[in-house]
Amino acid sequence: MAAMKKTSSRHKRDKSNLPTSNANLLDNMRDFSQLEGSSLEEEAFTLARVGDIGALEDLVKSNPEVINMMLYVHESHDLEGKVKNNATKRCYTWTGLPKDGYTHLLHVAAEAGHKEMVLMLIENDADDQLEDYRQQIAEEKANGRAKEAFYELK
């Protein structure tokens, strides 16, 4: 993974409507070469969605507060087939807007069917009982092999 650098002042945002943990996180935000100018939240969401376990584990280890923070997303029908083996035919889409709803990294990895990523997140203290804006826990969102991860943890 590329070396991280401090975010320039051009990335400062209004934090008045964010929960304290997310506002503090924005103060320590980093840029990544893959998504120059994106927020830490968007980078984490993208890595969880595509299943880049190595990069997400590096991100989580260098920014442990990301593990259980709220990710602002919209949930709708998966018309583009972004998630394979999707039983509900719904998926999260990154918006960054609190009005759209929220989820957590574990939910995104579970929904995307990434078993090893789900296990890695839980090993790094992801709370498997956190609910998304629809009051669902990550296990309820699991698709494909991610369902196996939750069975193995019981």
Accessible surface in RSA format (square Angstrom, percent):
REM  Atomic radii and reference values for relative SASA: ProtOr
REM  Chains: A
REM  Algorithm: Lee & Richards
REM  Probe-radius: 1.40
REM  Slices: 20
REM RES _ NUM      All-atoms   Total-Side   Main-Chain    Non-polar    All polar
REM                ABS   REL    ABS   REL    ABS   REL    ABS   REL    ABS   REL
RES MET A   1   103.20  53.4  16.43  10.9  86.77 206.6  30.53  26.0  72.68  96.3
RES ALA A   2    47.21  43.4  25.84  39.9  21.37  48.6  37.56  52.9   9.64  25.5
RES ALA A   3    99.15  91.2  65.21 100.6  33.94  77.2  76.26 107.4  22.89  60.6
RES MET A   4    69.87  36.2  39.81  26.3  30.06  71.6  40.23  34.2  29.64  39.3
RES LYS A   5   119.85  58.5 112.38  69.0   7.47  17.8  75.91  68.3  43.94  46.8
RES LYS A   6   164.69  80.3 146.70  90.0  17.98  42.8  92.77  83.5  71.91  76.6
RES THR A   7    34.06  24.2  10.64  10.8  23.42  55.8  10.66  14.3  23.39  35.4
RES SER A   8    55.68  47.1  42.52  56.7  13.16  30.3  52.80 112.4   2.89   4.0
RES SER A   9    87.35  73.8  70.15  93.6  17.19  39.6  36.90  78.6  50.45  70.7
RES ARG A  10   168.09  70.6 128.76  65.6  39.33  93.6  73.27 100.1  94.81  57.5
RES HIS A  11    23.42  12.8  15.84  11.0   7.59  19.4  11.00  11.3  12.43  14.5
RES LYS A  12   165.69  80.8 135.10  82.9  30.59  72.8  89.36  80.4  76.33  81.3
RES ARG A  13   111.34  46.7  89.72  45.7  21.62  51.5  52.16  71.3  59.18  35.9
RES ASP A  14   112.28  78.7  83.91  83.5  28.37  67.1  46.38 109.2  65.90  65.7
RES LYS A  15    67.56  33.0  59.23  36.3   8.33  19.8  35.38  31.8  32.17  34.3
RES SER A  16    99.76  84.3  56.50  75.4  43.26  99.7  54.85 116.8  44.91  62.9
RES ASN A  17   104.88  72.3  75.14  72.6  29.74  71.6  42.58 102.5  62.30  60.2
RES LEU A  18    31.61  17.6  16.21  11.6  15.40  38.7  17.09  12.0  14.52  39.1
RES PRO A  19    45.31  33.0  31.17  28.4  14.14  51.4  44.56  36.8   0.75   4.6
RES THR A  20   102.57  73.0  93.68  95.0   8.89  21.2  60.75  81.6  41.83  63.2
RES SER A  21    68.09  57.5  56.39  75.3  11.70  27.0  47.27 100.7  20.81  29.2
RES ASN A  22     0.65   0.5   0.65   0.6   0.00   0.0   0.00   0.0   0.65   0.6
RES ALA A  23    18.19  16.7  18.10  27.9   0.10   0.2  18.16  25.6   0.04   0.1
RES ASN A  24    79.68  54.9  79.16  76.5   0.52   1.3  22.68  54.6  57.01  55.1
RES LEU A  25     3.42   1.9   1.16   0.8   2.25   5.7   2.78   2.0   0.64   1.7
RES LEU A  26    18.03  10.0   6.39   4.6  11.64  29.3   6.75   4.7  11.28  30.4
RES ASP A  27    90.40  63.3  56.07  55.8  34.33  81.2  26.58  62.6  63.82  63.6
RES ASN A  28    78.33  54.0  76.56  74.0   1.76   4.2  10.92  26.3  67.40  65.1
RES MET A  29    10.90   5.6   7.62   5.0   3.28   7.8   7.62   6.5   3.28   4.3
RES ARG A  30    62.37  26.2  62.18  31.7   0.19   0.4   1.21   1.6  61.16  37.1
RES ASP A  31     6.33   4.4   4.51   4.5   1.82   4.3   0.42   1.0   5.91   5.9
RES PHE A  32     5.12   2.6   2.58   1.6   2.54   6.6   4.94   3.0   0.18   0.5
RES SER A  33    75.53  63.8  47.33  63.2  28.20  65.0  40.24  85.7  35.29  49.4
RES GLN A  34    98.96  55.3  66.51  48.6  32.45  77.3  57.02 121.4  41.94  31.8
RES LEU A  35    55.34  30.8  49.72  35.6   5.62  14.1  55.34  38.9   0.00   0.0
RES GLU A  36    93.64  53.8  64.58  48.9  29.06  69.2  50.36  97.4  43.28  35.3
RES GLY A  37    31.59  39.0   0.00   N/A  31.59  39.0   9.79  26.9  21.81  48.8
RES SER A  38    14.96  12.6   6.32   8.4   8.64  19.9  12.45  26.5   2.51   3.5
RES SER A  39     4.61   3.9   2.67   3.6   1.94   4.5   1.38   2.9   3.23   4.5
RES LEU A  40     0.46   0.3   0.46   0.3   0.00   0.0   0.46   0.3   0.00   0.0
RES GLU A  41    11.25   6.5  11.25   8.5   0.00   0.0   4.22   8.2   7.03   5.7
RES GLU A  42    50.91  29.2  50.91  38.5   0.00   0.0   0.57   1.1  50.34  41.1
RES GLU A  43     1.28   0.7   1.28   1.0   0.00   0.0   0.22   0.4   1.07   0.9
RES ALA A  44     0.00   0.0   0.00   0.0   0.00   0.0   0.00   0.0   0.00   0.0
RES PHE A  45    11.60   5.8  11.60   7.2   0.00   0.0  11.60   7.0   0.00   0.0
RES THR A  46    44.14  31.4  42.96  43.5   1.18   2.8  34.20  45.9   9.93  15.0
RES LEU A  47    10.10   5.6  10.10   7.2   0.00   0.0  10.10   7.1   0.00   0.0
RES ALA A  48     0.00   0.0   0.00   0.0   0.00   0.0   0.00   0.0   0.00   0.0
RES ARG A  49    31.69  13.3  25.24  12.9   6.45  15.4  22.82  31.2   8.87   5.4
RES VAL A  50    97.31  64.0  66.76  60.4  30.55  73.6  72.94  63.4  24.37  66.1
RES GLY A  51    24.52  30.2   0.00   N/A  24.52  30.2   2.33   6.4  22.18  49.7
RES ASP A  52    60.93  42.7  52.13  51.9   8.79  20.8  16.23  38.2  44.70  44.6
RES ILE A  53    63.37  36.1  62.38  46.5   1.00   2.4  62.38  44.9   1.00   2.7
RES GLY A  54    39.96  49.3   0.00   N/A  39.96  49.3  36.82 101.1   3.14   7.0
RES ALA A  55    10.73   9.9   6.34   9.8   4.38  10.0   7.77  10.9   2.96   7.8
RES LEU A  56     0.00   0.0   0.00   0.0   0.00   0.0   0.00   0.0   0.00   0.0
RES GLU A  57    55.78  32.0  55.78  42.2   0.00   0.0   4.96   9.6  50.82  41.5
RES ASP A  58    70.00  49.0  64.79  64.5   5.21  12.3  13.77  32.4  56.23  56.1
RES LEU A  59     0.00   0.0   0.00   0.0   0.00   0.0   0.00   0.0   0.00   0.0
RES VAL A  60     3.76   2.5   3.42   3.1   0.34   0.8   3.42   3.0   0.34   0.9
RES LYS A  61   127.51  62.2 100.18  61.5  27.33  65.1  70.59  63.5  56.92  60.6
RES SER A  62    56.39  47.6  23.07  30.8  33.32  76.8  32.89  70.0  23.50  32.9
RES ASN A  63     7.94   5.5   7.35   7.1   0.59   1.4   0.59   1.4   7.35   7.1
RES PRO A  64    85.24  62.1  81.72  74.5   3.52  12.8  82.40  68.0   2.84  17.6
RES GLU A  65    75.72  43.5  54.98  41.6  20.74  49.4  47.72  92.3  28.01  22.9
RES VAL A  66     0.10   0.1   0.00   0.0   0.10   0.2   0.00   0.0   0.10   0.3
RES ILE A  67    13.19   7.5  12.49   9.3   0.70   1.7  12.49   9.0   0.70   1.9
RES ASN A  68    51.59  35.6  41.10  39.7  10.50  25.3  20.77  50.0  30.82  29.8
RES MET A  69     8.91   4.6   1.79   1.2   7.12  16.9   8.62   7.3   0.29   0.4
RES MET A  70    52.13  27.0  50.54  33.4   1.59   3.8  41.63  35.4  10.50  13.9
RES LEU A  71     0.22   0.1   0.16   0.1   0.07   0.2   0.22   0.2   0.00   0.0
RES TYR A  72    18.50   8.6  18.44  10.5   0.06   0.2  14.38  10.8   4.12   5.1
RES VAL A  73     0.00   0.0   0.00   0.0   0.00   0.0   0.00   0.0   0.00   0.0
RES HIS A  74    79.85  43.6  79.85  55.5   0.00   0.0  57.10  58.9  22.75  26.5
RES GLU A  75     4.97   2.9   0.47   0.4   4.50  10.7   0.00   0.0   4.97   4.1
RES SER A  76    37.07  31.3  35.41  47.3   1.66   3.8  22.91  48.8  14.15  19.8
RES HIS A  77   114.03  62.3 105.44  73.3   8.59  22.0  72.29  74.5  41.74  48.6
RES ASP A  78    19.61  13.7   3.36   3.3  16.25  38.4   2.62   6.2  16.99  16.9
RES LEU A  79   164.64  91.7 127.42  91.2  37.22  93.6 131.36  92.3  33.28  89.6
RES GLU A  80   142.67  81.9 106.16  80.3  36.51  86.9  48.28  93.4  94.39  77.1
RES GLY A  81    50.37  62.1   0.00   N/A  50.37  62.1  29.78  81.7  20.59  46.1
RES LYS A  82    94.90  46.3  63.68  39.1  31.22  74.3  47.38  42.6  47.52  50.6
RES VAL A  83     7.84   5.2   0.00   0.0   7.84  18.9   1.46   1.3   6.38  17.3
RES LYS A  84   166.06  81.0 156.07  95.8   9.98  23.8 104.92  94.4  61.14  65.1
RES ASN A  85   116.80  80.5  87.07  84.1  29.73  71.6  26.03  62.7  90.77  87.7
RES ASN A  86     4.65   3.2   1.81   1.7   2.85   6.9   2.21   5.3   2.44   2.4
RES ALA A  87    75.45  69.4  38.04  58.7  37.41  85.1  49.98  70.4  25.47  67.5
RES THR A  88    77.32  55.0  56.64  57.4  20.68  49.3  59.55  80.0  17.77  26.9
RES LYS A  89   132.90  64.8 132.72  81.4   0.18   0.4  90.29  81.3  42.61  45.4
RES ARG A  90    57.24  24.0  57.00  29.1   0.25   0.6  28.41  38.8  28.84  17.5
RES CYS A  91     3.22   2.4   3.22   3.6   0.00   0.0   0.00   0.0   3.22   3.5
RES TYR A  92     0.86   0.4   0.00   0.0   0.86   2.2   0.00   0.0   0.86   1.1
RES THR A  93    48.09  34.2  46.26  46.9   1.83   4.4  42.15  56.6   5.94   9.0
RES TRP A  94    51.81  20.8  35.59  17.2  16.22  38.1  26.79  14.3  25.02  40.6
RES THR A  95    46.21  32.9  20.83  21.1  25.38  60.5  27.31  36.7  18.90  28.6
RES GLY A  96    23.39  28.8   0.00   N/A  23.39  28.8   7.79  21.4  15.60  34.9
RES LEU A  97    86.91  48.4  86.91  62.2   0.00   0.0  86.91  61.0   0.00   0.0
RES PRO A  98    54.52  39.7  39.69  36.2  14.83  53.9  39.92  33.0  14.60  90.7
RES LYS A  99   171.38  83.6 127.67  78.3  43.71 104.1 106.27  95.7  65.11  69.4
RES ASP A 100    30.58  21.4  18.05  18.0  12.53  29.6   4.77  11.2  25.81  25.7
RES GLY A 101     8.24  10.2   0.00   N/A   8.24  10.2   8.04  22.1   0.21   0.5
RES TYR A 102    64.44  30.1  64.44  36.7   0.00   0.0  34.66  26.0  29.78  36.7
RES THR A 103     0.00   0.0   0.00   0.0   0.00   0.0   0.00   0.0   0.00   0.0
RES HIS A 104    11.07   6.0  11.07   7.7   0.00   0.0   9.40   9.7   1.67   1.9
RES LEU A 105     0.14   0.1   0.05   0.0   0.08   0.2   0.05   0.0   0.08   0.2
RES LEU A 106     3.47   1.9   3.47   2.5   0.00   0.0   3.47   2.4   0.00   0.0
RES HIS A 107     1.91   1.0   1.91   1.3   0.00   0.0   1.71   1.8   0.19   0.2
RES VAL A 108     0.00   0.0   0.00   0.0   0.00   0.0   0.00   0.0   0.00   0.0
RES ALA A 109     0.00   0.0   0.00   0.0   0.00   0.0   0.00   0.0   0.00   0.0
RES ALA A 110     0.00   0.0   0.00   0.0   0.00   0.0   0.00   0.0   0.00   0.0
RES GLU A 111     2.45   1.4   2.45   1.9   0.00   0.0   1.89   3.7   0.56   0.5
RES ALA A 112    15.08  13.9   2.59   4.0  12.49  28.4   2.59   3.6  12.49  33.1
RES GLY A 113    16.39  20.2   0.00   N/A  16.39  20.2   4.29  11.8  12.10  27.1
RES HIS A 114    48.56  26.5  43.57  30.3   4.99  12.8  32.86  33.9  15.70  18.3
RES LYS A 115    24.56  12.0  21.27  13.0   3.30   7.9   1.92   1.7  22.65  24.1
RES GLU A 116    97.80  56.1  94.43  71.4   3.37   8.0  48.09  93.0  49.70  40.6
RES MET A 117     2.16   1.1   1.46   1.0   0.70   1.7   1.46   1.2   0.70   0.9
RES VAL A 118     0.00   0.0   0.00   0.0   0.00   0.0   0.00   0.0   0.00   0.0
RES LEU A 119    28.77  16.0  28.18  20.2   0.59   1.5  28.40  19.9   0.36   1.0
RES MET A 120    10.03   5.2   8.33   5.5   1.70   4.0   9.49   8.1   0.54   0.7
RES LEU A 121     0.00   0.0   0.00   0.0   0.00   0.0   0.00   0.0   0.00   0.0
RES ILE A 122    36.82  21.0  28.39  21.2   8.43  20.3  28.39  20.4   8.43  22.9
RES GLU A 123   139.72  80.2 105.66  79.9  34.06  81.1  46.57  90.1  93.15  76.1
RES ASN A 124    32.68  22.5  21.29  20.6  11.40  27.4   5.85  14.1  26.83  25.9
RES ASP A 125   115.51  80.9 101.79 101.3  13.72  32.4  30.87  72.7  84.64  84.4
RES ALA A 126     8.85   8.1   0.28   0.4   8.57  19.5   0.28   0.4   8.57  22.7
RES ASP A 127    62.09  43.5  52.13  51.9   9.95  23.5  19.36  45.6  42.72  42.6
RES ASP A 128    50.76  35.6  48.89  48.7   1.87   4.4   3.97   9.3  46.79  46.7
RES GLN A 129   114.48  64.0 101.35  74.1  13.13  31.3  50.76 108.1  63.72  48.3
RES LEU A 130    49.40  27.5  47.17  33.7   2.23   5.6  49.21  34.6   0.19   0.5
RES GLU A 131    82.22  47.2  74.19  56.1   8.03  19.1  15.68  30.3  66.55  54.3
RES ASP A 132     0.37   0.3   0.00   0.0   0.37   0.9   0.00   0.0   0.37   0.4
RES TYR A 133    58.47  27.3  43.71  24.9  14.76  38.4  41.00  30.8  17.47  21.5
RES ARG A 134   106.15  44.6  87.77  44.7  18.38  43.8  27.13  37.1  79.02  47.9
RES GLN A 135   120.52  67.4 104.69  76.5  15.82  37.7  44.48  94.7  76.04  57.7
RES GLN A 136    57.78  32.3  57.78  42.2   0.00   0.0   9.90  21.1  47.88  36.3
RES ILE A 137    34.93  19.9  34.93  26.0   0.00   0.0  34.93  25.2   0.00   0.0
RES ALA A 138     0.60   0.6   0.53   0.8   0.08   0.2   0.53   0.7   0.08   0.2
RES GLU A 139    54.02  31.0  44.81  33.9   9.21  21.9  18.45  35.7  35.58  29.0
RES GLU A 140   101.45  58.2  73.38  55.5  28.07  66.8  33.33  64.5  68.12  55.6
RES LYS A 141    15.75   7.7  10.83   6.6   4.92  11.7   6.76   6.1   8.99   9.6
RES ALA A 142     6.98   6.4   0.34   0.5   6.64  15.1   0.34   0.5   6.64  17.6
RES ASN A 143     2.30   1.6   2.30   2.2   0.00   0.0   0.00   0.0   2.30   2.2
RES GLY A 144    26.88  33.1   0.00   N/A  26.88  33.1  17.69  48.5   9.19  20.6
RES ARG A 145   128.74  54.1 126.48  64.5   2.26   5.4  59.44  81.2  69.30  42.0
RES ALA A 146     0.00   0.0   0.00   0.0   0.00   0.0   0.00   0.0   0.00   0.0
RES LYS A 147    87.84  42.9  85.95  52.7   1.90   4.5  45.06  40.6  42.79  45.6
RES GLU A 148    73.47  42.2  72.17  54.6   1.30   3.1  32.90  63.6  40.58  33.1
RES ALA A 149     0.00   0.0   0.00   0.0   0.00   0.0   0.00   0.0   0.00   0.0
RES PHE A 150     6.79   3.4   5.85   3.6   0.94   2.5   5.85   3.5   0.94   2.7
RES TYR A 151   146.76  68.5 133.28  75.8  13.48  35.1  89.67  67.4  57.09  70.4
RES GLU A 152   102.76  59.0  68.80  52.1  33.95  80.8  45.19  87.4  57.56  47.0
RES LEU A 153    82.72  46.1  49.51  35.4  33.21  83.5  52.84  37.1  29.88  80.4
RES LYS A 154   169.30  82.6 104.13  63.9  65.17 155.2 105.06  94.6  64.24  68.4
END  Absolute sums over single chains surface
CHAIN  1 A     7990.5       6181.6       1808.9       4220.3       3770.2
END  Absolute sums over all chains
TOTAL          7990.5       6181.6       1808.9       4220.3       3770.2
